[in-house]
Amino acid sequence: MTATPKLQRDDSLDRIAGLMILYVIVGHMMNWSIGSSNDIRMTLEKIIPYFMPWFYFKSGMFYRPSEVGDVARNGWKKLVVPFLVFSALGIVLQCIKWKIQGVLTLEYAWNFEIRRIFLMGSFEGANPLWFLLSLFFVKVIFAWLRNHGISTGVIIGFCVTFLMANWLLKVEVGPKSPAMPLLEYPRYLYNVLCGMFFYGCGSLLKDRQYDWKVWVPALAVFLAVSLLRKNGARISFMHNVPSAHCDYALFLLAALGQCISINAIFKYISRLCRKVTDFSILGYFGRNSIAVYTMHWPIMMIIWMVMVGSGMMPDTSIPEVKAAVKTDPALRQQLWTEVGVYAAFCLTLIPLLNELILRSRLSWILGKPRK
């Protein structure tokens, strides 16, 4: 039997992954302090409105026919183990946070966390990790379906049909509120199906996306939706809840257009700039995106405990403080300082901890072999 040749790593994808993962953690930093309704955050959302679909699309580009057991074992090591380890850490830190806020009881923590994992797919103390579990199920289910003779096109078609049907039967909540799907829970049912749509598209377009006849129209669709629609076509991928008045079909088209066009553009930029710069910072964070994704949340929680617990920073989860953010310039400046503190510690500690862990016997907690 001829051995399968090892694929050469595409550095341009590492750089996009680095850009996307940094965008994710910056968004979380703002959510924890200044809030999401600020000019910088809103500008970033217009530039990169569809960051989560790209990770599924990119993963689908590396799909290869394999036994389901092999896919499950590989996914368990790379995705589920980090999910379990950092979820356990997150639960402990979340209980400490609740203690500082004065709301911790055993019944509260048990009901809140256990109910949340079944309805949402992640724990409150490890909120972003829903993606790891979602991608694991996407990869396993997709492999199982393909191994049973179901074509990628049929899988994509089923996902679109189910998602669109659920939203066509949506329930209107109010004139200024996003409509909710007919079947609201469990939320991971939808992010798995939506993720499988982009994963399947990635497997189909992994080579063709770089043809200008594909990526130029894709870019045109993305720009048309982003620029011509006032509210764009964004959804919260974890919850599968759209922004107000969002058209779900436009979301799928625009997000797919962004995935294709950003891959092609970065590929061309990488070729042009190879002799000038290697984008080493973006590439590093992209290659180690699991470390960034799993570590930034607990680091931010510890910093929050120190700053808010000691009274250095206000707790923006308090309704009165949250309401004052819009009208108090001094408070906003203080909260932007908090964002800077989060950024400084995350960008310093994550690479340091990543290298220490990968050179130790604990490298398995990041789903990687020891260096």
Secondary structure, 3 states (H helix, E strand, C coil): CCCCCCCCCCHHHHHHHHHHHHHHHHHHHHHHCCCCCCHHHHHHHHHCCCHHHHHHHHHHCCCCCCCHHHHHHHHHHHHHHHHHHHHHHHHHHHHHHHHHHCCCCHHHHHHHHHHHHHHHCCCHHHHHHHHHHHHHHHHHHHHHHHHCCCCHHHHHHHHHHHHHHHHHCCECCCCCCCCECCCCCCHHHHHHHHHHHHHHHHHHHCCHHHCHHHHHHHHHHHHHHHHHCCCCCCEECCCCEECCCCCHHHHHHHHHHHHHHHHHHHHHHHHHHCCCCCCHHHHHHHHCHHHHHHHHHHHHHHHHHHHHHCCCCCCCCCHHHHHHCCCCHHHHHHHHHHHHHHHHHHHHHHHHHHHHHHCCCCHHHHCCCCC
